[in-house]
Amino acid sequence: MSNETGAGGPTAVEPGASGTANREELDRLVAETDTGGRDPQSRWARIILFVVPLAWALFQLWYASPLPFQLRIGVFNATEARAIHLAFALILVFAAFPAFRRSPRDHVPWVDWGLGIVAAGCSLYLFFFQSELAARPGLPTTTDLVVGVLGVILLLEVARRSLGIALPIVAMLFLAYAFFGPYLPDLFAHRGASIGRAATQYWLTTEGVFGVALGVSTAFVFLFVLFGSLLERAGAGNYFIKVAFALLGHFRGGPAKAAVLGSGATGMISGSSVANVVTTGTFTIPLMKRVGYSPVKAGAIEVSASVNGQIMPPVMGAAAFLIAEYVGISYAEVVRHAIIPALLTYISLFYVVDIEARKANLTGLPRQRHRSALMSLALFGMTVAGFILFCALVYYGLGWTRELFGETATWAAMIGALVLYVALVAVRARFPDLEVDDPNADVQLPDTLQVAPTGIHFLLPVFILVWCLMVEELSPGLSAFYGTCALIFLLLTQRPLTTLFRGQSDLLASTIAGGRDVIEGMVTGSRNMIGIAIATAAAGIIVGTVSLTGIGLVLTEIVISLSAGNLIIMLLMTALICMVLGLGMPTTANYVVVATLIAPVIVEVASLNDLAVALVAVHLYVFYFGLMADVTPPVGLASFAASAISRADPVRTGVQAFRYEMRTAILPLIFIYNHQLLLIGVSNWMHLILIVVSALVGMLAFVSVTQQIFISRSRIYETGLLLLACGMLFLPGYFMDRIVSPTVDAPAENIVELAEVAPPGAFLRVEVAGVNLSGEDYTRVVRLPLGEAGLGAERLSSAGLQVTSFAGQTQVVNVRFRSQAERLGLQVGENVNRVILPNPDRPAPEWIYIGGYLLIGLVAALQWRRRKWDQPGSTAQPA
């Protein structure tokens, strides 16, 4: 789930004998970026680097499980768990990540062991002395100060080793700002912080390093990373690739389309762009080159598909869990908001690779069995229908068990899932195991009917995870715990059961192999977590500085001044900041920094533009542009990994991948203005279908613009018409607002009554006015979520707001701490000027879709007549 850079940055990978990087070299690249580049030869060092990650995984499983509370032993509070979590990461960085390029890889120097023990001790100081620290708040002892200063210094060093130099530099700039505040110009000046105050803020409380970001890493992210690692160890990654090739490999440019599907499926279980590229790219990139894609385009397609894996639910990047925490919604809601944009970006990538195949007149790979087009379509339909039927059986079947079995429904569902699992493994046993193919050898596409049944049982743990998240609405940590337990059971039993069903005799060996898979999967999952844990901890320094110095308010004024209060300029500035910071930061740290500093400013600027932006839309905007770091030259690590396989120039690969990713980059700009893409304000299923279909058509038209080809090569005026059509399909409300005003005003004193009559889940747009710290008057618009139906005052209170009306004025009298109202920036004493309601006489914005479709039809008609001679590679002339 990370895109971390080692101390020396990405390391070049030399080509193997076949002209592409061999597997060992690629594993080394992943190790140096994600898990550490050391491979010590000492037996004891190997044992430590095996036992410590295993102990970390077991601790996280114990912490996430309900067992400590049931058994009343080993119960850790949040601060204790964060201290232990960070201690594991610190000692592993010093042991696994070399200090410099020339540092030894074959052994761990004693100085690194010593630094690792000291760093872990500084973290565990909060575990052992938590009660004493709580008894003397703000009065640190000399030991406290030494531990705090040492802890911050060593944290910066491990961040440099595991993540690169950018994050430590940014963190040190914020530290300098905290200490040298009195010596700065008036706008930036503040009282400054003493060593004692800084040590308390950054290390000894939960306001800095051990704050929200590290808490999310401890409570949620680790289990999801472990889940993905175990699922990959079970063989799901190879299965997804094989199924993708079986389904799509015979189509035009089939390997590229299979790469998109395989990387998307792999991305559901792994949030690491680099690992995703290596996992799928070692097979897909050589095949793409074989059917005719250039090395640069083959690598760029794999990069685009792999990077977008971080936005693919249910296992999104680590930043998705932080979004849930910062916005104050459940992770299930984040998944719900993110699903439509994720599907749009992957479907449009299929169109990208198809256009590239058309340009080069490419074909697919030969199949083992030739079926008619009708039969192939029927098989595809049966696969999709079977998947939908399986989902329906899981959803409604478990709902039925609740009614039938009552309190024992959970046990009945477990028994049913167990029976289904055994049946699926029995089916799998009838087919040969899937081997990892050599892409440089002659490859024939596998038969779908031979491949698909061999891994359906992999979906059961995924469905358990999704069920717990979306239906039972358990916490992400507990949901991941149950999904991981199901996955551990699968790993322990799938080999022995397969052996039994095949009538083979090596039952003991297969059982031992299953246990080894579980242990090695845990170790791999823990080492994959190192960079994320360090990133969230180091980002806490920036968060601590913001709360210590109040720099957030200063940045708000600066950014508003630079953007002149224009939201478009503000959004573009934010996108640029995300991409620049992302050149040297992992996505998680990038998100924490920008979300802490800039996200509140976007909401403020939007309100000044009379636009109430949903907070989740702003945070997803920051998240999406942070992903571009894996693509953008000169240090896009996913591009480096792909170019190592394709043997293309990494900068050219990154530039081409960014061109493909323009479709992903435009999505955040769209859903800032059109929240319906985030499933906000969607009234019914027909409305949802209309929105999704229109957005998809608009996205495909935008891809045609970026690729300069639709039915045939586009001319300048046709590109302009397609861009206008994209705008009408993406932002119908914007065009309708130019025709009819979208809102009407209601008196502020009616706010309670209006909140009461609003439908469940609705938002109330309110204009408030006040005076800022500079004594200047301001007005802004906020979008207050109302939740379930009820009395008006109760619905406002549930959002954290209390108001009172007196003498013709309505005023905010209370804003609850950590409520939605506080996150939206509402403050006690502000006056409510008006309530902004939707205009009942305004036509539905969806009527604008007609104009967009007509423009696309016009371009299609213009290009259709010249399709035969204007196709790439054609020498025919127009009639």
Order of alpha helices (4+ residues) and beta strands (2+ residues): alpha-alpha-alpha-alpha-alpha-alpha-alpha-alpha-alpha-alpha-alpha-alpha-alpha-alpha-alpha-alpha-alpha-alpha-alpha-alpha-alpha-alpha-alpha-alpha-alpha-alpha-alpha-alpha-alpha-alpha-alpha-alpha-alpha-alpha-beta-alpha-beta-beta-alpha-beta-beta-alpha-beta-alpha
